[in-house]
Amino acid sequence: MNATQNTVGTTDQFHQTWQVLMQQLERVLSLAHQRRPNRTETRESVSIAKHLLDRLGSYPELGGDAT
């Protein structure tokens, strides 16, 4: 596999992860606006968002090392 193919694959993964993160952040915001949010569900949603942010940070597009 050459460098161009690797970059394209990484870019696709980056964009997929970005989309999932945006959906997760929408979920966090939705929970934050509830009158009585479920504490466990809120913690889980925030934890997932943090995980996705960490994952995005490993992509070269953001200066990380995807290896």
Phi, psi and omega in degrees: 000132180270173184298325180295316179296319180297317179296317179298315179299317179295318180298318178298315179296319178301311182294323177296315179295320179300315180297317179296319178298315180299319177296320181293320178294325174298321178295316178299315179297320178299315179295322181295334181269358178286147179296317179227081182292148176287120185300316181295315180297321179295313179300318180296317180296318178293319179298317178296317179298318178298317179299315180295322177297317177299318180296317178297323180296343180274350182278142180303332180302334179248019176087007179270181179243108186285005182280000000 
